[in-house]
Amino acid sequence: LKLCRAEACQSMGADGLGAHACTKLGIGWGETTFDGRVTLDPVYCLGLCATAPSAMMDGKPVGRLNEARLDRMIEAAL
């Protein structure tokens, strides 16, 4: 799971989403869940600024991310 940390995404709530992801996964930035299924990586621009905040999961870009959508992505990965 790559969460964008660039300015456009930050301005649209990426910091809160990052904190939420860390809590939900029980890991910090750059760490992998105990089962090896999800690694949480910060990235600094996915080129989806118009749909911030953005992420990428398994090579698939996701825009207009919110906590509910992030939760669904994480649950699908676990």
N, C-alpha and C positions, 0 to 999 in steps of 0.2 A: 504494500500500500504506500503510494507516494502522495504526500500532501504538499500542495504548493504553499510556499512561504514568502513569495514575492509580494511586492507592494500592493498590487491590485487585489490579490486574494486577502492580504492582511486587512485592507480597508473594508472588506466585505465579511470579516469574521473568521478568517482562517486560524487565528491564534486560539480562539475558543474551540474550534473544531479539533485542532491539534491536541489541546488539553483533554478534550472529550475522548479522542481516540486513544490517548495514553491510558486514561482511566479505564475505558472499556476493554482494552487489550491487556492491561496490567503490565505494560512495558513502557520504556522511554524511547526517545528518538534514536534511531539506529539499532534498536534491539529487535529480537525475534521472539515470538510467543514460544512458550515451553514446548509446544507440539511441533514447532517449525513451520507452521502454516502461514503466518503473517509476519512480515518485517515492516516496521514503520520507518519510512525514510522521508526526510525533508527534501524537497526540490525547490529550485528557485526559478520557476517559470515553465509551465507546460504549454504556453502559447494559447491559453484559453481565457485570457484576461476579460473578455467580454462576458464570460459566463462564470465569473468568480463568485465564490471560492471553488477551486478545482482540485481534482485528484486523479490518480491513475491506479487502477487495480488490474493486475494481470495484463498489462499493456493496453487496457481500454480506458480512454479518457472519460472523465465524468465532470460535468459542470453543474453550476447552481446547487452546490452541495449544501446540505443542512444536516443537523444531528440525526434526524430520522432516516435520511437517505444513507448517511454514513453508517448508522447502525445496521441497516439492511445489507450493505456491502460487507461489513465485518462478519455478520452472522452467516452470510452465504459462504464466506471463506473458511469459517470454522466448522 
